[in-house]
Each structure stands twice: as structure tokens, then as C-alpha cells.
Amino acid sequence: MSDQSVSELFMKEDFLHYLWKYKKFAFAKAKTTSNESIHLVSVGQHNNLAGPDFFNASLQIGAQKWAGNVEIHLKSSDWYAHGHENDPSYDNVILHVVWEHDIDIYRKDKTPIPTLNLQEYVSQDALQNYKELFANQSQKWINCENDFATIPSRVVDSWLERLYFERLDRKTTVIEQVLKMSNGDWEAVLFIQLMRSFGTKVNAAAFESLAQQIDYSIVRKNAQEPFRLEALFMGMGELLPQETIDSYPLQLQAEFDYLKQKFSLSKELTLPLQFYGLRPANFPTIRLAQIAQLYHKQPQLFQLVMTAETLEQIYKLFEIQASPYWDTHFNFGKSQKKRSKKLSKSFIDLLIINTILPLRFQYAKHQGRDEHELILKFIQNIKPEKNTIIQKFQTLGNKADHAQDSQSLIELKTQYCDPNHCLSCGIGNYLISN
């Protein structure tokens, strides 16, 4: 296979976007296809929506200065194939950047649009690195797995720190939605997000739906009575047995009936809770009993977690256990060997990673404060999570030393490696450029 056909096989427009955006070509020598010099002042703003690929570029072609948009295609003829000649959104294109120039293109007024034939200015090393990165994708866990261990630690560490805050930013999008739904009540947001985390992976959505059906003011009003909170949560989760000789669930049911009438509660939009596939410690009965005790013991929980200055202070807040009934039960009516149902340190770590720190990050932004350093201090003192992604990266030479590493590696795999966004990745950029 010839070099030309190999280039055509691997070449994608996103690579051309990468070359232009980061000026990864011999731009100082660049000329148009009509042999006019191009002086590149600004590549413009990358546009991922409809319209030209780069807005507000600034450049000089020959003696003429231009300000406008840049459009990028694999071939010049794609301009007509995509119907740009009839789209007014492209009237202000000042440069057409292509990999292969196969036809001249013109504006509506019949004036030619200058074209840059990019392949004449891209190094063979960069092109070969690009081909190798994306070769044999179906046979690799991630595209760069063969080279991952060779990447300097400074490159990896810098990128992973950035990825951690990208992950926080993505999570805060959800927080903003919940905040809006809760009419700006941050305490309610914490309650809903904690409920989701207490539900673990299996019951996250169900626990969240349960929390959304309870106005947080009801939790506030009843925080002094843990039995009421437990009745509220168990009843809304439809966990209370209707026929039983066990007195405790019957007492809870009577209390829930009272609360349901007093606060006009509805369970219509609450998703069903699951027990199948869960370890007993994660049964919804246990988790709801624990969160009832948490809000009884820490009625000012939001203020305390938002102002904690050490991890130890946060751990202290979550030193709770389910009510005495659950010392001998994992579910209603079934007695077990006595054992208190405390929150484990590893579970509290997950609450901090997935709920507390994203919420602190966003709350600080709302208040105009920067908590980046404190958040890094917290997350870097939590043990890394254990899952198949972290284990696989370890086999590639990257051992997660703390939870920031594990969170960043999860973000790397799910948001960059899986969708093949290597050209937007600091590691992918390094491999192509070196």
C-alpha cells in the first residue's frame, strides 16, 4: 500500500482540526495553493457546533489582512459536497484548510476562497505517530497502550490533575440542575446527592427519586426524631412489610401513615428499590437506616462539610450507625447475628469522592472562592478506588497512588480513550508530537 493510500485510510477531519488548532505544521512556511504566503496571527476559536470549524481567525494572505472564519475539510471538493456554497453561515470564510486540494472553490460573488493544502506542511514523523496511535484499535484496550509506559511522568501527572478538575466540572453540571430544582437550597442538594451515593450503583437512581419526592423541609423538621426519619425513608421506599408479626416495622408503618397524611406525601414517582446482587451491608434497608441517623446526629451537615478543613473532621461527621434494631437485622423480620451497622471508612471515602468534594467545588465557585488546593489536599489523602480500569492502567505502568489518580484515570478512560478523543488528550498530543 502506498504512503498516499495509507494517509487516506487513516486521515480524519479531527486530526486536521488538531493540526490547525495547535499549529502542528510548518505554519511559518505556509502558502496558499495560488502560492501566496500565509501569516498566521490567530487560529480562531474552535467551533464544535454547526457552522465553520474555527471562528474569528486572524491572518494575512499576501499583503491582505483578514479576519473571519476557517473551514476544514479532507478534500476541497467537500465544500460543495456539504452544500456550503448555498449556506450564508460560510460567507465569512477567509481560508479553506484541506488535506487534499482537488478543486478550486468560490464564494457566492465568484471570488476564490484561499486554500491551504495542509499535507505539504505536516512532518512525516507527526503523520506516522498519528497512524500508529490509531492503528489496530479493535485489538487494543486503549489506543496508546503500547506507548503508555514510555510517557514522561511530568506529562501524565499534569494531565491527570487537569482531568480530575474536568471530572469535577462534569459532576457540577448535575449539581446545578439539582440546585435549580431545589430552588437554590444547598442543603437539599446535599441531601439528594448523598441519598444517591448511599444507594450505591444498584439503587442510586431509586434513592435519588426517593429524595426528590421528599421536600427537604420535612427532613429538617423531623431531624430530632431519628425514628420518624427512618419511618419516612422506609415508607417512601416501600420497604415496610404490610403483614408481619415483627413489631418494629409495624411501628414504623404507623408513623409513616401519620407523616404521609401530615405532609401530603406521594410515592408515585419513586423508583423501586433492589436487593438482588447486593451485599447485605448495601441493602437499602441498612443504607436508609444509616442516613436517617446521619441527619439526626448532624442536622447542620451541609454547613459542617462545607467548612471542614481536614479529612478527619469529615470522617468524624459520618461516624454513625443504624438504629439498634438493625444490629440484628439486614431486612425486616429476619434476625441475624448481632453486629452494629456502622458506615465503613471505605464507604465514607466514596461519599467524600463522589458527593462532598464535587459539592464543595461548586459551592465555592458560587461564593467566588477558589478551593482547588484544599480539594487536592483532601483527594490526595484518600486511598485510590479499586476497579478494573485502575487495575488495567497499573498493568500499563501507571499505579494510582491516591483517589485523585483513580478518579483521573476513570475520566481518562471513559471520556477520552473509549470515544477515541486522543487528539484532545494531553497524552495523545504528546505521542503525536514526539
N, C-alpha and C positions, 0 to 999 in steps of 0.2 A: 504494500500500500504506500502511495506517495505521501510526502510531507503535506502537500496541499489537501489531499483527501482526508488525512488524519486530522488536520486542522478543522476541516468542515465537520467531521464527525463529532469532535469534542466542543467546538465553539458554541457558546451560548451568549445571548444578549447580556445576561447579568455579568459575565466576565468583561464585556466591553464597558458596561457601566462602572465596574470596578477600576478598570484601566483609566477611564476618564476621570472619575471622582477623585482617585488618589494620585493622578498624574503618573501612572506606572508605564510611561512610554517616553520616548525621546522628544518631549514636547518643545524643547529649545530648537530642534531641527525641523519641526513640523511645517509642512506646506500643504496647501490645498491641491486638489487634482489638476487645477489650472496653473499650478506652480507659483502661487502667491504665498508668501511667508505668513505664519500664524504666530502672533504673540499672545500667549495665554495669561490674562490678568486674573480671572476668577472662573472656575469651572461651573459655578452656579449652584443652586440648591436642588438636591436630588428629589425628584417627584415620583412617589410610588403609586400615585392615583392616575386618573385619566389625564391625557394631555401630554405635552412634550416631556422628555425624560429629565431635563435639567432646566430650572427656571433662573432667570436673572444672571446669566453668564455675562462676562465682560472679556472682550478680546479685540485684537487688532489684526485685520487681514490686509496685507499690503500696507497702504498708507491710511486705510479707513478704519476708524474705531467703531466698534459695535457693542451694543448692549441688548440682550434679548435671550432667547431660549435655544437649547441644543437638543436635537433629536438623535437617537442612536438606533441603528439597525445592523443586522448581519450583512445585508446587501442594500445597495442604493435603491434597487427596484422595489424593495419592501415599502418604500414611501407611497408608491402607487397601489401596491397590493393591499395596504391598510387604508387606503382612501384618504390620506392626509391632504391631498390636493384640493379636496372639497370640504375640509374641516377648518373653520376660521380659528380654531384653537392653535393651529400651526402656522398662522400667518406671520408670527413674530419669530420664527426660527431663523437664527443667524448662521448656524453651522450644522451640517449633517455629518455625523460621525459614523463610519461604516467599517466593517471588516473587509468587505469586497466591493469595490466600485465597479458596477456593471452597467450603469446608465446615468446620464445627467438628469437632474430634477430641477423643476422650475416652480416659482411662486405663481399665484393667480395672474399677476401682471406680466408673466412671461420672463421675468428676470431670474437668472440662475441662482440657486442656493449653493453657496460654497460647500465643498465636501472634503472631509479629511479621511483618507484611506489608512486606517489605523494600523493594519498589519505591517506596513512598511516601517513602523517606528517602535515595534514591540520586540524586545530581545528574545532570542531563541531560548535562553535559559528560563525566562519567565513563562514562555509558552509551554516548554517541556514540563516545568514544575506544575503548571495548571493541568496538563494532560495526565500526569502521573497521579495527581491528587484525586481526580475524578475517575480514574481507570478502575475497572473491576469492582464497581460499587456493590453489586449483589453478593460478592464474596467477602465483604469486609463489614465489621461491626460499626466502625466509623471510617470515613474516607482517609483520615491521616494516621490510621493505627500503625502503619509500618514505620512512620517517622516520628511518632509522638514522643518517644523516649529521647530523641535527639534534640528536642526544642529546649533552648536555654531556660533555666528556672525563672529568670527575671521576666521573660516573655509570658510564661504560663502564669506566674504569680500575679503579675499586673493585670492580666486578662481575667483571671478568676475573681479578683477583688471587684473589678468592674461588673462582672456577671452577677455577683451577689447583690449589688445595688440595682442592677437591672431586674433581678428577681423580685426584690422588694417593690420596685416600681410597678411591676405587673400585678403583684398582690394588692397594692394600694388602689388599683383600679376597682377591684371588688369592694374594698373598704369604702371608697367614695360612693358606690352605688348603695351600700347598706346605710351609710350616713344620710344620704338623701331620703331613703325610705323611712329612716328613723327620725326625720325632721331635725337633724343636727344633734341628736342626743348621743354623745360619745359613749356614755355608759351602756346604752342599749346596743351600740355597735360591738363593744367588747363582749357583752352577754351573748349576742348572736354568733360572733366569731368563736368564742370559747365553746359554745354548745356544738358548733360544727366540729371543732377539734376533739371534744370529748366523745363525739360519735365515732371517731376513728374512720378509716377508709370505708368500711361497710355501711355505717349509719350516718356518715357526715351530712348527706342531703336531708335525711329524715330528721336528725337532731336540729338542723338549721330551720327546717319547715316548722318544727315544734316551737322553736324560739320565736319565730316570726309571727306565730299565732297568739303569743302572749305579750301584751303591752308591758314594756319593762317597768312601768309604774306599779304594776301588780307585784312584781318581784321586790321592788323597793319597799312597798307597804307591808309585805309579809316576811321580810328578811329576819325579823326577830323570832320567828316561829319556824324552825327547820322542818318540823313535821308538815306544816302547811305547804312549804316549798316542795317537799317530796311528794305530797299528795297532788299538788298542781302539776308537776312534771310527769309523774307516773300516770295520772289521769289523762293528760293531754296526749301522752304517748300510747294510750290504750293498753297499758300493761297490767291493769288491775283486774284480777280474775273475778268473774261475776258469781261463780259458785265455788265456795271454799269453806273449809272449817278453820282455816288459819285466821285468827282474829286481826292480825296486823294489816293485811290488805283490806279487810272489811272496814277497819277504822279509817284507812286512807281513802277508801271509796266514799265513805260518809262525808269526810272532809272535802273531797273533791266535788261532790254533789253540791255542797254549800258554796264553794268557790265558783263553781260553774254558773250557778244562778246569780250570785252576787255580782260577778264581773261580766256576765253575758258571754261566756267563753264558747268558742266554736272549734271543733276538731276537723271540720270538713276538708281543710287544705293541708292537714298533717299527713305526711307520708308514713307508711307502715314501717315499724322497726323490725330489724332482723337479728336473729340469734345464730342462724346457721353459719358455720365456718369460723365462728369467733371463739377465742379462748375465754373461759369463764370470767377472767378479770376484766374483759372488754364487753361483757354482756350489757345491754342498755339499762337494765335494772341497776347494776352496780354504778355505772357512769352517771346516771341521773341522780342516784342517791348521793354520790360524791359531790356533784355540782350544787345540789341543794345545801349540803353542809358548807361548801365553799362560800356561797352567798350569805349564809347565816353568819359564819365566822368573820367574813370580810365584806361587810356592806359597803365600804368605801373602796372596793377593789380597784376601780379604774384609777382613781387618784393615786393609790399606792403603787400600782405597777407603772404608772407614767412618771413617777418621781423617784423610783428606786434607783440608787446609784451603784449597787453591786448585785451580782447574781445571787449572793447569799440572801439578800433581802427579798428577792423574788421567790427563791426556794422556800423561805420561811412562810410567805403568804399562802403557799399551796400545801403546807403541811396539814392536810386534813384527811379524814377517813369517813366512810359511810356510817350511818346511824347503827346502833348496836344490833338491830335485827339482822343486818347483813353480815355480822360476824360469823353467823352460822348458815347463811344462805347466799346463793348466787341468783336464785329466782324465787318467786313466791311459792311457799308450801313445801319446798324441798330442802330439808336440813342437811348440812354438811359439817365436817369437822371445823371447830371454831378457829377462825383466823380473821383478824381485822383487815378491812379493805381500805388500805391507805393508797394514796397516789404515790407511785414509784418515782424515783428520781429520773429515770429514763423517760417516763411519761411526761413529767413536768418539763424536761428538756424539749420535748416535741411541742408542748404548749408555748414555750418561750420562742422556739424557732418559727413556728407556723402562725402564731397569733400575736404574742406580746410584742415582738420586735417589729413586725410589719406595721402594727398599730402605732407603736411609738414613733416609727419613722414618719408615718403620715401625719400624726398628731403634731409632731414637732414642726413639720412643714407648714401646717395650718397656723401655727403660732409664730412663724418666722424664725424658728431656731434651727440650728444645724446639729444633729446628734450623730453624725456619721462616725465620729471617733468612738463615742460611747457604745454605739451599736456594734462596731467592730470589736471592741473590748469584750462585750458580752458574748458574741457569737464565737469568738476565737477561744473562749474558755469553756465551751461546751463540746463534749465528745462528738465525733462525726457519726452521722447516721450509718446504718448498715443495710445495704440493699445490693441488688445485682449490678446496678450501674456503678456504684462505688467499688465493688469488687472487681469489675471488669477494667475500670481505669487503673486499679492497682496493678493488674497484670500487664498493663501498658507502661508502667513505670511511674504512675502518679499516685502516691499514697495520701489519702485525706488525713491531715493531722488534727483537724477540728471541724466543727459544724459549718463554718464558713466555706471550707473546702468542699464538703459534701454537698451543701446547697448549690454552690457554684458549678460543680461537676454535673449535678442533676439538670441545672439550667443549660449548661453547655450541650449535654446530650439531647435534651428534649426540644430546645429552641434553636439550636444551630446544627448539630450533627444529623439528627433524624430528618429534618426538612432540607438537608444539603445546603445550608446557608454558610458555606465555608468562606465565601468571598466577603461576608460581613463579620467574620470571626477573626480575632486578633491572631490566633494560632494559624488559621488558614492563610491570612495575609503574610505572616512570617514565612511560611513554607513556599509560597509562590514567589516572594521577593528575594529569597536567599538560596 
